[in-house]
Amino acid sequence: MSNHYHVVLFVNQQQADGWDLLEVVSRWHRLCKGSALSQRFYRGESLDSAELTRLSEVAKTWKARLTDISWFMRYLNEFIAREANREDQCSGRFWEGRFKSQALLDEKALAACMAYVDLNPIRAKMAETPETSDHTSIKQRILSAKQAQQPTTLLPFVGNPKEPMPTGLPFRLEDYIELVDWSGRCLREDKRGAINEKLPPILDRLQIDPKQWTYLNRNFESRFKFLVGSGHTVRATCEQLGKRWVHGIRECERLLSLPPATP
């Protein structure tokens, strides 16, 4: 967007737990210079046991930072700020404040947040359709889908939940593209008459009312502050975190909880 951006992140902690010392050092050097010790190690020079122990201790901190969202945002925002200041030929503070984050606890929250982010340019009337919305993942996915591929720089869609579940988004790519297209039509006030009444199958599977879905597409960011998911998943997470209550839980229960079972 013109003055902010949204990003949906997945931290693959299981993969990070399998990194050896060389992998951690290699990844850290892509961000920072490291230390004289790590540079020697990365060049393949031999280190004695004391040096290896010292480097391993430092690498534990680096490894933790490489899977930390706050550190990710710190480096990303610093890069953007430097580039923007260079282009504007100025200096000083670029961002207004610290980033805001929300934990997506289940499939409904994930789908709603992704669609909200992908539809940002349409909601702001900066684009007419998802495939023409610049700087969005949905545009990259649509362009790749035309070549029967998925973007290598984005987490892939791996289909509906199954056992064993591969790493990726628990939806079908074609379902999500259809969902975003349908949602974009709903957000375009001048196009309401052209909305197909047939709902995308992903809405049926997730059991989300289409009116509530449209509301989420417009207000996701403002209605939830910290944890997002069904009322049950939010309450369970609150219990794990030792919290008695979290802002937005009523909206989670109203918009993202399963409808009552019919007798």
C-alpha positions, 0 to 999 in steps of 0.5 A: 500500500502507499503508507503501510504493508501487510504480511502473513508469516509462517514460522517453521520451527520444526525445520529450524530445530534441524539446522546444524551450526553451519546452516545457522551461521550461513543464514545469519551471515545473509543478514549480518556480518557475524563475528570474526570467529563465525567468518573463519568457521564459514570459510572452512577454517578449523577451530579448536574446541573452545572456539567451537563451544563459544561459537555454538553459544552465540549461534543459539542466540542467532538461531532464536532470532532467525525464528523470531517475528520481531527480529524479522520485522526489525530487519525488513523495516530497516531495509524498507526505511533505508531504501525509502530515505535513499529515494527521497534523499532524506534521513530520519525516522520512517515508520510511525510506530512498532508493527502490530501482529495477530496470531492466526490459530486455525484455518478460518482465521488463516483464510480470512486474514490472507484474503483481507491482505490480498484484497487490500488494493481492491478495498482501497480502490487501487485495483479493479481485480486480484490479478491486477493488484500490484505487490500482492501474493494473489497476483503472483499466485494467479500468474504462476497458476496460468503456468500450472505452477505455484510461486517458489517464494510463497508458501504453497497450497497443499490441499485440504487437511489430511494425514500426514499433512505436508508443510503448506497452506491447508487449502486448494489453490484453485479454491482460494483464488476463486474465493478471493475473486468472489470476495473482491466482487463483493467489496466492489460496491459498483459490481454487486449486481454481478456477484455470482450467488454460487458460493466458493466451496471453501466457504462451505468447508470452513462453514463461514456465512457469506455475509460474515465473510464479507464483513471480515474482508472489510474489517479483519484488522480492526476487529481482532487485536492479538489472537484470531480463531474460533472461540474454542481455539482462542479460549484454549490458547488463552489457557495455555498462555495464562490469560483469562481474557483477550480483546476480540474474543466475542468477535471470534465467537460471532464471526469464526465459530461453527454455527450451532448444529441443527437437530 
